[in-house]
């Protein structure tokens, strides 16, 4: 009877340990540092079913030294956008089980968001690309038309057929 209880305790501890290991495998940590005037908060998108949108976002307050940490649990790679202000923002392509270090240098007018660490060259090059027009902004021209045929006739360059 005592041996059975001992085995049960060992098995329970082993399951708890293994489940803890799988959580770390899916954990993503973004460590950040702010240089310059301290913003009230750092806003970031939260990955939801592969979507990166400011409608699904959260924020964190940096400490007095300008440091912050964001932790996600995700099973798939995702895009995360961060911003210290409307004009100072950047994106991080995250993968489960990885750590990322970002710097917002608010003293700079250009290239004020930087990623340091694994894949930093590709990540920083990605952030130099111009931001695409958001789909809602691009769709505004269609709000005046309700029939698909009239839209196709009015805007023939956007259709491939």
N, CA and C atoms as an extended XYZ file, in Angstrom:
483
Properties=species:S:1:pos:R:3:atomname:S:1:resname:S:1:resid:I:1 pbc="F F F"
N         0.820       -1.195        0.000 N   UNK     1
C         0.000        0.000        0.000 CA  UNK     1
C         0.867        1.263        0.000 C   UNK     1
N         1.904        1.272        0.837 N   UNK     2
C         2.809        2.427        0.889 CA  UNK     2
C         3.560        2.560       -0.421 C   UNK     2
N         3.943        1.424       -0.978 N   UNK     3
C         4.657        1.445       -2.257 CA  UNK     3
C         3.780        2.033       -3.364 C   UNK     3
N         2.490        1.735       -3.344 N   UNK     4
C         1.554        2.258       -4.336 CA  UNK     4
C         1.423        3.772       -4.204 C   UNK     4
N         1.328        4.289       -2.971 N   UNK     5
C         1.243        5.726       -2.751 CA  UNK     5
C         2.518        6.419       -3.204 C   UNK     5
N         3.653        5.801       -2.938 N   UNK     6
C         4.938        6.366       -3.348 CA  UNK     6
C         5.014        6.462       -4.876 C   UNK     6
N         4.593        5.404       -5.563 N   UNK     7
C         4.581        5.414       -7.036 CA  UNK     7
C         3.637        6.488       -7.572 C   UNK     7
N         2.488        6.644       -6.913 N   UNK     8
C         1.521        7.665       -7.324 CA  UNK     8
C         2.117        9.068       -7.172 C   UNK     8
N         2.805        9.315       -6.078 N   UNK     9
C         3.434       10.620       -5.845 CA  UNK     9
C         4.516       10.877       -6.879 C   UNK     9
N         5.349        9.902       -7.137 N   UNK    10
C         6.422       10.040       -8.133 CA  UNK    10
C         5.823       10.300       -9.518 C   UNK    10
N         4.791        9.566       -9.868 N   UNK    11
C         4.146        9.743      -11.169 CA  UNK    11
C         3.534       11.139      -11.289 C   UNK    11
N         2.895       11.619      -10.254 N   UNK    12
C         2.307       12.958      -10.258 CA  UNK    12
C         3.379       14.025      -10.425 C   UNK    12
N         4.483       13.873       -9.716 N   UNK    13
C         5.582       14.848       -9.829 CA  UNK    13
C         6.191       14.819      -11.225 C   UNK    13
N         6.326       13.626      -11.804 N   UNK    14
C         6.887       13.494      -13.147 CA  UNK    14
C         5.984       14.162      -14.181 C   UNK    14
N         4.689       13.966      -14.072 N   UNK    15
C         3.741       14.595      -14.999 CA  UNK    15
C         3.794       16.116      -14.861 C   UNK    15
N         3.839       16.605      -13.629 N   UNK    16
C         3.925       18.054      -13.406 CA  UNK    16
C         5.217       18.613      -13.992 C   UNK    16
N         6.305       17.905      -13.820 N   UNK    17
C         7.594       18.355      -14.357 CA  UNK    17
C         7.567       18.387      -15.879 C   UNK    17
N         7.055       17.324      -16.497 N   UNK    18
C         7.011       17.261      -17.961 CA  UNK    18
C         6.071       18.304      -18.546 C   UNK    18
N         4.948       18.571      -17.894 N   UNK    19
C         4.042       19.600      -18.406 CA  UNK    19
C         4.685       20.977      -18.284 C   UNK    19
N         5.475       21.197      -17.255 N   UNK    20
C         6.212       22.454      -17.113 CA  UNK    20
C         7.231       22.639      -18.209 C   UNK    20
N         7.849       21.546      -18.644 N   UNK    21
C         8.839       21.621      -19.724 CA  UNK    21
C         8.184       21.998      -21.043 C   UNK    21
N         6.980       21.480      -21.303 N   UNK    22
C         6.330       21.805      -22.564 CA  UNK    22
C         5.903       23.264      -22.599 C   UNK    22
N         5.560       23.850      -21.461 N   UNK    23
C         5.197       25.259      -21.443 CA  UNK    23
C         6.389       26.128      -21.825 C   UNK    23
N         7.576       25.790      -21.343 N   UNK    24
C         8.773       26.560      -21.679 CA  UNK    24
C         9.069       26.474      -23.169 C   UNK    24
N         8.762       25.336      -23.767 N   UNK    25
C         9.019       25.149      -25.184 CA  UNK    25
C         8.174       26.106      -26.024 C   UNK    25
N         6.991       26.462      -25.542 N   UNK    26
C         6.095       27.351      -26.273 CA  UNK    26
C         6.200       28.799      -25.824 C   UNK    26
N         7.078       29.081      -24.881 N   UNK    27
C         7.180       30.430      -24.334 CA  UNK    27
C         8.075       31.310      -25.209 C   UNK    27
N         7.636       32.542      -25.411 N   UNK    28
C         8.403       33.546      -26.145 CA  UNK    28
C         8.585       34.740      -25.219 C   UNK    28
N         9.823       35.218      -25.109 N   UNK    29
C        10.106       36.354      -24.242 CA  UNK    29
C        10.701       37.480      -25.080 C   UNK    29
N        10.109       38.664      -24.955 N   UNK    30
C        10.643       39.867      -25.593 CA  UNK    30
C        11.102       40.796      -24.481 C   UNK    30
N        12.414       41.007      -24.411 N   UNK    31
C        12.992       41.942      -23.440 CA  UNK    31
C        13.240       43.252      -24.170 C   UNK    31
N        12.834       44.351      -23.577 N   UNK    32
C        12.965       45.640      -24.245 CA  UNK    32
C        13.661       46.678      -23.404 C   UNK    32
N        14.225       47.657      -24.094 N   UNK    33
C        14.908       48.779      -23.455 CA  UNK    33
C        14.532       50.038      -24.220 C   UNK    33
N        14.260       51.105      -23.459 N   UNK    34
C        13.924       52.389      -24.056 CA  UNK    34
C        15.046       53.363      -23.758 C   UNK    34
N        15.499       54.038      -24.805 N   UNK    35
C        16.511       55.079      -24.669 CA  UNK    35
C        15.837       56.395      -25.029 C   UNK    35
N        15.990       57.387      -24.192 N   UNK    36
C        15.375       58.683      -24.448 CA  UNK    36
C        14.179       58.914      -23.547 C   UNK    36
N        13.308       59.831      -24.005 N   UNK    37
C        12.134       60.186      -23.204 CA  UNK    37
C        11.230       58.976      -23.007 C   UNK    37
N        10.894       58.717      -21.754 N   UNK    38
C        10.136       57.531      -21.396 CA  UNK    38
C         8.661       57.675      -21.766 C   UNK    38
N         8.126       56.742      -22.585 N   UNK    39
C         6.686       56.766      -22.868 CA  UNK    39
C         5.906       56.212      -21.681 C   UNK    39
N         4.623       56.509      -21.637 N   UNK    40
C         3.771       55.997      -20.560 CA  UNK    40
C         3.623       54.485      -20.638 C   UNK    40
N         3.610       53.965      -21.876 N   UNK    41
C         3.405       52.532      -22.060 CA  UNK    41
C         3.983       52.080      -23.389 C   UNK    41
N         4.213       50.793      -23.482 N   UNK    42
C         4.583       50.144      -24.731 CA  UNK    42
C         3.396       49.294      -25.122 C   UNK    42
N         2.853       49.544      -26.295 N   UNK    43
C         1.726       48.761      -26.785 CA  UNK    43
C         2.248       47.647      -27.683 C   UNK    43
N         1.545       46.516      -27.697 N   UNK    44
C         1.948       45.397      -28.541 CA  UNK    44
C         0.734       44.593      -28.958 C   UNK    44
N         0.828       44.004      -30.141 N   UNK    45
C        -0.247       43.142      -30.614 CA  UNK    45
C        -0.103       41.779      -29.950 C   UNK    45
N        -1.209       41.112      -29.777 N   UNK    46
C        -1.237       39.783      -29.177 CA  UNK    46
C        -1.599       38.800      -30.278 C   UNK    46
N        -0.751       37.778      -30.521 N   UNK    47
C        -1.066       36.844      -31.614 CA  UNK    47
C        -2.338       36.062      -31.323 C   UNK    47
N        -3.254       36.105      -32.268 N   UNK    48
C        -4.520       35.398      -32.133 CA  UNK    48
C        -4.820       34.687      -33.443 C   UNK    48
N        -4.650       33.376      -33.448 N   UNK    49
C        -4.902       32.549      -34.632 CA  UNK    49
C        -4.157       33.074      -35.854 C   UNK    49
N        -2.921       33.477      -35.674 N   UNK    50
C        -2.077       33.917      -36.778 CA  UNK    50
C        -2.328       35.346      -37.229 C   UNK    50
N        -3.159       36.088      -36.530 N   UNK    51
C        -3.484       37.451      -36.937 CA  UNK    51
C        -2.695       38.445      -36.086 C   UNK    51
N        -2.124       39.437      -36.745 N   UNK    52
C        -1.412       40.515      -36.058 CA  UNK    52
C        -2.178       41.798      -36.349 C   UNK    52
N        -2.940       42.276      -35.369 N   UNK    53
C        -3.793       43.437      -35.583 CA  UNK    53
C        -3.848       44.256      -34.301 C   UNK    53
N        -3.842       45.581      -34.453 N   UNK    54
C        -3.904       46.461      -33.290 CA  UNK    54
C        -5.246       46.366      -32.572 C   UNK    54
N        -6.250       45.746      -33.196 N   UNK    55
C        -7.530       45.546      -32.512 CA  UNK    55
C        -7.404       44.492      -31.399 C   UNK    55
N        -6.375       43.639      -31.502 N   UNK    56
C        -6.097       42.642      -30.474 CA  UNK    56
C        -4.725       43.002      -29.905 C   UNK    56
N        -4.731       43.873      -28.914 N   UNK    57
C        -3.459       44.369      -28.390 CA  UNK    57
C        -3.512       44.514      -26.875 C   UNK    57
N        -2.353       44.783      -26.324 N   UNK    58
C        -2.212       44.979      -24.888 CA  UNK    58
C        -1.101       46.004      -24.706 C   UNK    58
N        -0.810       46.350      -23.471 N   UNK    59
C         0.275       47.302      -23.211 CA  UNK    59
C         0.959       46.946      -21.901 C   UNK    59
N         2.160       47.487      -21.768 N   UNK    60
C         2.950       47.269      -20.564 CA  UNK    60
C         3.670       48.569      -20.236 C   UNK    60
N         3.838       48.839      -18.972 N   UNK    61
C         4.528       50.047      -18.536 CA  UNK    61
C         5.997       49.711      -18.308 C   UNK    61
N         6.910       50.448      -18.941 N   UNK    62
C         8.333       50.205      -18.688 CA  UNK    62
C         8.700       50.647      -17.272 C   UNK    62
N         9.754       50.025      -16.715 N   UNK    63
C        10.185       50.428      -15.382 CA  UNK    63
C        10.947       51.756      -15.456 C   UNK    63
N        11.442       52.229      -14.335 N   UNK    64
C        12.101       53.546      -14.282 CA  UNK    64
C        13.391       53.593      -15.093 C   UNK    64
N        13.980       52.435      -15.403 N   UNK    65
C        15.196       52.383      -16.217 CA  UNK    65
C        14.888       52.207      -17.710 C   UNK    65
N        13.602       52.117      -18.046 N   UNK    66
C        13.205       51.954      -19.444 CA  UNK    66
C        13.182       50.515      -19.908 C   UNK    66
N        13.174       49.580      -18.992 N   UNK    67
C        13.160       48.163      -19.362 CA  UNK    67
C        11.744       47.611      -19.245 C   UNK    67
N        11.457       46.643      -20.100 N   UNK    68
C        10.170       45.950      -20.041 CA  UNK    68
C        10.345       44.528      -20.550 C   UNK    68
N         9.400       43.665      -20.211 N   UNK    69
C         9.432       42.281      -20.667 CA  UNK    69
C         8.011       41.845      -21.011 C   UNK    69
N         7.881       41.213      -22.180 N   UNK    70
C         6.599       40.689      -22.645 CA  UNK    70
C         6.780       39.189      -22.851 C   UNK    70
N         5.855       38.396      -22.327 N   UNK    71
C         5.934       36.941      -22.445 CA  UNK    71
C         4.671       36.442      -23.133 C   UNK    71
N         4.869       35.599      -24.140 N   UNK    72
C         3.759       34.973      -24.863 CA  UNK    72
C         3.899       33.465      -24.764 C   UNK    72
N         2.793       32.767      -24.843 N   UNK    73
C         2.780       31.323      -25.046 CA  UNK    73
C         2.144       31.095      -26.397 C   UNK    73
N         2.913       30.519      -27.312 N   UNK    74
C         2.404       30.276      -28.653 CA  UNK    74
C         3.023       29.001      -29.202 C   UNK    74
N         2.273       28.289      -29.998 N   UNK    75
C         2.774       27.055      -30.604 CA  UNK    75
C         3.289       27.283      -32.018 C   UNK    75
N         2.999       28.461      -32.574 N   UNK    76
C         3.376       28.751      -33.963 CA  UNK    76
C         4.103       30.085      -34.045 C   UNK    76
N         4.923       30.270      -35.075 N   UNK    77
C         5.529       31.590      -35.291 CA  UNK    77
C         4.442       32.633      -35.516 C   UNK    77
N         4.747       33.880      -35.180 N   UNK    78
C         3.764       34.954      -35.330 CA  UNK    78
C         4.473       36.292      -35.481 C   UNK    78
N         3.749       37.265      -35.990 N   UNK    79
C         4.225       38.639      -36.058 CA  UNK    79
C         3.694       39.373      -34.834 C   UNK    79
N         4.560       40.128      -34.189 N   UNK    80
C         4.175       40.970      -33.064 CA  UNK    80
C         4.605       42.383      -33.402 C   UNK    80
N         3.705       43.328      -33.296 N   UNK    81
C         4.061       44.731      -33.493 CA  UNK    81
C         4.135       45.399      -32.134 C   UNK    81
N         5.144       46.247      -31.963 N   UNK    82
C         5.326       47.002      -30.732 CA  UNK    82
C         5.398       48.469      -31.086 C   UNK    82
N         4.908       49.324      -30.192 N   UNK    83
C         5.047       50.753      -30.438 CA  UNK    83
C         5.171       51.510      -29.125 C   UNK    83
N         6.069       52.497      -29.173 N   UNK    84
C         6.255       53.397      -28.038 CA  UNK    84
C         5.460       54.669      -28.264 C   UNK    84
N         5.122       54.942      -29.527 N   UNK    85
C         4.290       56.080      -29.907 CA  UNK    85
C         3.713       55.769      -31.286 C   UNK    85
N         2.900       56.654      -31.807 N   UNK    86
C         2.317       56.430      -33.134 CA  UNK    86
C         3.378       56.402      -34.232 C   UNK    86
N         4.498       57.085      -34.017 N   UNK    87
C         5.538       57.146      -35.050 CA  UNK    87
C         6.722       56.237      -34.758 C   UNK    87
N         6.825       55.711      -33.557 N   UNK    88
C         7.945       54.844      -33.198 CA  UNK    88
C         7.418       53.446      -32.948 C   UNK    88
N         7.595       52.592      -33.946 N   UNK    89
C         7.101       51.233      -33.819 CA  UNK    89
C         7.950       50.271      -34.633 C   UNK    89
N         7.768       48.990      -34.361 N   UNK    90
C         8.505       47.962      -35.072 CA  UNK    90
C         7.798       46.631      -34.937 C   UNK    90
N         8.299       45.641      -35.673 N   UNK    91
C         7.712       44.306      -35.662 CA  UNK    91
C         8.780       43.278      -35.313 C   UNK    91
N         8.345       42.235      -34.630 N   UNK    92
C         9.219       41.116      -34.301 CA  UNK    92
C         8.538       39.854      -34.809 C   UNK    92
N         9.276       39.058      -35.555 N   UNK    93
C         8.757       37.771      -36.003 CA  UNK    93
C         9.198       36.763      -34.954 C   UNK    93
N         8.241       36.278      -34.157 N   UNK    94
C         8.577       35.415      -33.028 CA  UNK    94
C         8.397       33.946      -33.379 C   UNK    94
N         9.188       33.112      -32.698 N   UNK    95
C         9.075       31.666      -32.804 CA  UNK    95
C         8.995       31.088      -31.399 C   UNK    95
N         8.218       30.029      -31.210 N   UNK    96
C         8.118       29.429      -29.879 CA  UNK    96
C         9.482       29.017      -29.336 C   UNK    96
N         9.672       29.243      -28.031 N   UNK    97
C        10.905       28.843      -27.372 CA  UNK    97
C        12.069       29.790      -27.556 C   UNK    97
N        11.849       30.972      -28.126 N   UNK    98
C        12.942       31.919      -28.402 CA  UNK    98
C        12.805       33.171      -27.541 C   UNK    98
N        13.934       33.847      -27.362 N   UNK    99
C        13.997       35.133      -26.665 CA  UNK    99
C        14.433       36.206      -27.648 C   UNK    99
N        13.903       37.404      -27.498 N   UNK   100
C        14.227       38.531      -28.369 CA  UNK   100
C        14.530       39.755      -27.512 C   UNK   100
N        15.472       40.555      -27.966 N   UNK   101
C        15.830       41.802      -27.293 CA  UNK   101
C        15.566       42.943      -28.261 C   UNK   101
N        14.789       43.923      -27.822 N   UNK   102
C        14.465       45.066      -28.673 CA  UNK   102
C        14.865       46.359      -27.974 C   UNK   102
N        15.206       47.348      -28.798 N   UNK   103
C        15.569       48.672      -28.276 CA  UNK   103
C        14.764       49.719      -29.025 C   UNK   103
N        14.109       50.591      -28.267 N   UNK   104
C        13.490       51.792      -28.815 CA  UNK   104
C        14.426       52.948      -28.476 C   UNK   104
N        15.073       53.521      -29.479 N   UNK   105
C        15.930       54.686      -29.251 CA  UNK   105
C        15.148       55.922      -29.666 C   UNK   105
N        14.480       56.532      -28.707 N   UNK   106
C        13.602       57.664      -28.989 CA  UNK   106
C        14.369       58.958      -29.224 C   UNK   106
N        15.686       58.912      -29.112 N   UNK   107
C        16.513       60.074      -29.446 CA  UNK   107
C        16.769       60.160      -30.945 C   UNK   107
N        16.522       59.084      -31.670 N   UNK   108
C        16.742       59.044      -33.114 CA  UNK   108
C        15.429       59.331      -33.852 C   UNK   108
N        15.544       60.010      -34.982 N   UNK   109
C        14.367       60.254      -35.816 CA  UNK   109
C        14.120       59.081      -36.763 C   UNK   109
N        15.187       58.377      -37.138 N   UNK   110
C        15.092       57.271      -38.088 CA  UNK   110
C        15.777       56.045      -37.486 C   UNK   110
N        15.344       54.875      -37.892 N   UNK   111
C        15.901       53.620      -37.376 CA  UNK   111
C        15.906       53.601      -35.847 C   UNK   111
N        14.782       53.930      -35.264 N   UNK   112
C        14.693       54.023      -33.811 CA  UNK   112
C        14.192       52.739      -33.145 C   UNK   112
N        13.994       51.677      -33.925 N   UNK   113
C        13.606       50.371      -33.393 CA  UNK   113
C        14.623       49.352      -33.873 C   UNK   113
N        15.181       48.598      -32.948 N   UNK   114
C        16.226       47.634      -33.312 CA  UNK   114
C        16.026       46.344      -32.531 C   UNK   114
N        16.304       45.230      -33.209 N   UNK   115
C        16.250       43.911      -32.583 CA  UNK   115
C        17.671       43.387      -32.503 C   UNK   115
N        18.041       42.862      -31.342 N   UNK   116
C        19.372       42.325      -31.132 CA  UNK   116
C        19.248       40.850      -30.792 C   UNK   116
N        20.081       40.029      -31.418 N   UNK   117
C        20.069       38.596      -31.126 CA  UNK   117
C        19.924       37.770      -32.382 C   UNK   117
N        19.428       36.561      -32.196 N   UNK   118
C        19.266       35.618      -33.291 CA  UNK   118
C        18.392       36.216      -34.401 C   UNK   118
N        18.813       36.063      -35.631 N   UNK   119
C        18.101       36.575      -36.813 CA  UNK   119
C        17.980       38.095      -36.815 C   UNK   119
N        18.860       38.805      -36.133 N   UNK   120
C        18.725       40.262      -36.041 CA  UNK   120
C        18.857       40.941      -37.401 C   UNK   120
N        19.697       40.411      -38.275 N   UNK   121
C        19.873       41.048      -39.591 CA  UNK   121
C        18.558       40.998      -40.370 C   UNK   121
N        17.947       39.820      -40.439 N   UNK   122
C        16.683       39.681      -41.164 CA  UNK   122
C        15.570       40.477      -40.491 C   UNK   122
N        15.504       40.415      -39.164 N   UNK   123
C        14.457       41.139      -38.440 CA  UNK   123
C        14.575       42.651      -38.666 C   UNK   123
N        15.801       43.181      -38.583 N   UNK   124
C        15.990       44.621      -38.761 CA  UNK   124
C        15.764       45.046      -40.206 C   UNK   124
N        16.123       44.184      -41.166 N   UNK   125
C        15.834       44.487      -42.571 CA  UNK   125
C        14.331       44.532      -42.807 C   UNK   125
N        13.602       43.594      -42.204 N   UNK   126
C        12.146       43.578      -42.333 CA  UNK   126
C        11.555       44.894      -41.822 C   UNK   126
N        12.088       45.393      -40.728 N   UNK   127
C        11.566       46.630      -40.146 CA  UNK   127
C        11.910       47.868      -40.959 C   UNK   127
N        12.817       47.753      -41.917 N   UNK   128
C        13.127       48.887      -42.789 CA  UNK   128
C        12.152       48.990      -43.962 C   UNK   128
N        11.387       47.925      -44.210 N   UNK   129
C        10.377       47.963      -45.262 CA  UNK   129
C         9.259       48.905      -44.851 C   UNK   129
N         8.635       49.545      -45.847 N   UNK   130
C         7.521       50.430      -45.509 CA  UNK   130
C         6.322       49.591      -45.086 C   UNK   130
N         5.550       50.119      -44.146 N   UNK   131
C         4.371       49.412      -43.659 CA  UNK   131
C         3.326       49.321      -44.759 C   UNK   131
N         2.725       48.142      -44.940 N   UNK   132
C         1.669       48.034      -45.946 CA  UNK   132
C         0.421       48.777      -45.484 C   UNK   132
N        -0.389       49.167      -46.447 N   UNK   133
C        -1.651       49.823      -46.139 CA  UNK   133
C        -2.552       48.791      -45.472 C   UNK   133
N        -3.187       49.173      -44.405 N   UNK   134
C        -4.074       48.260      -43.703 CA  UNK   134
C        -5.264       47.942      -44.595 C   UNK   134
N        -5.757       46.734      -44.517 N   UNK   135
C        -6.816       46.281      -45.420 CA  UNK   135
C        -8.070       47.161      -45.341 C   UNK   135
N        -8.423       47.651      -44.157 N   UNK   136
C        -9.605       48.507      -44.053 CA  UNK   136
C        -9.397       49.824      -44.793 C   UNK   136
N        -8.165       50.355      -44.758 N   UNK   137
C        -7.893       51.596      -45.476 CA  UNK   137
C        -7.939       51.363      -46.988 C   UNK   137
N        -7.395       50.245      -47.428 N   UNK   138
C        -7.413       49.928      -48.848 CA  UNK   138
C        -8.804       49.633      -49.372 C   UNK   138
N        -9.689       49.170      -48.505 N   UNK   139
C       -11.046       48.808      -48.928 CA  UNK   139
C       -12.000       49.991      -48.960 C   UNK   139
N       -11.568       51.151      -48.515 N   UNK   140
C       -12.461       52.319      -48.480 CA  UNK   140
C       -13.063       52.664      -49.838 C   UNK   140
N       -12.283       52.471      -50.907 N   UNK   141
C       -12.793       52.813      -52.243 CA  UNK   141
C       -14.010       51.980      -52.612 C   UNK   141
N       -14.183       50.816      -51.989 N   UNK   142
C       -15.299       49.935      -52.324 CA  UNK   142
C       -16.567       50.248      -51.542 C   UNK   142
N       -16.493       51.128      -50.577 N   UNK   143
C       -17.660       51.407      -49.755 CA  UNK   143
C       -18.796       52.070      -50.535 C   UNK   143
N       -18.466       52.740      -51.614 N   UNK   144
C       -19.495       53.437      -52.397 CA  UNK   144
C       -20.202       52.506      -53.379 C   UNK   144
N       -19.591       51.373      -53.706 N   UNK   145
C       -20.173       50.435      -54.656 CA  UNK   145
C       -20.669       49.196      -53.929 C   UNK   145
N       -21.805       48.672      -54.364 N   UNK   146
C       -22.343       47.488      -53.703 CA  UNK   146
C       -22.418       46.281      -54.624 C   UNK   146
N       -22.297       46.484      -55.921 N   UNK   147
C       -22.401       45.373      -56.855 CA  UNK   147
C       -21.000       45.023      -57.342 C   UNK   147
N       -20.653       43.752      -57.252 N   UNK   148
C       -19.301       43.321      -57.612 CA  UNK   148
C       -18.952       43.668      -59.058 C   UNK   148
N       -19.891       43.565      -59.973 N   UNK   149
C       -19.616       43.872      -61.373 CA  UNK   149
C       -19.240       45.343      -61.545 C   UNK   149
N       -19.956       46.233      -60.894 N   UNK   150
C       -19.631       47.657      -61.027 CA  UNK   150
C       -18.270       47.971      -60.399 C   UNK   150
N       -17.915       47.251      -59.340 N   UNK   151
C       -16.590       47.440      -58.743 CA  UNK   151
C       -15.517       46.989      -59.729 C   UNK   151
N       -15.734       45.845      -60.367 N   UNK   152
C       -14.757       45.317      -61.325 CA  UNK   152
C       -14.601       46.263      -62.508 C   UNK   152
N       -15.700       46.842      -62.984 N   UNK   153
C       -15.627       47.781      -64.110 CA  UNK   153
C       -14.951       49.087      -63.695 C   UNK   153
N       -15.204       49.538      -62.485 N   UNK   154
C       -14.661       50.810      -62.025 CA  UNK   154
C       -13.173       50.715      -61.671 C   UNK   154
N       -12.732       49.538      -61.184 N   UNK   155
C       -11.350       49.352      -60.748 CA  UNK   155
C       -10.741       48.119      -61.433 C   UNK   155
N       -10.576       48.127      -62.752 N   UNK   156
C       -10.118       46.933      -63.467 CA  UNK   156
C        -8.665       46.542      -63.150 C   UNK   156
N        -7.842       47.476      -62.732 N   UNK   157
C        -6.423       47.169      -62.505 CA  UNK   157
C        -6.189       46.268      -61.283 C   UNK   157
N        -7.144       46.198      -60.377 N   UNK   158
C        -6.920       45.396      -59.193 CA  UNK   158
C        -7.352       43.951      -59.377 C   UNK   158
N        -8.004       43.631      -60.495 N   UNK   159
C        -8.424       42.254      -60.762 CA  UNK   159
C        -7.463       41.624      -61.760 C   UNK   159
N        -7.110       40.388      -61.543 N   UNK   160
C        -6.141       39.712      -62.408 CA  UNK   160
C        -6.794       39.105      -63.635 C   UNK   160
N        -8.105       38.983      -63.672 N   UNK   161
C        -8.772       38.333      -64.815 CA  UNK   161
C        -9.000       39.303      -65.942 C   UNK   161
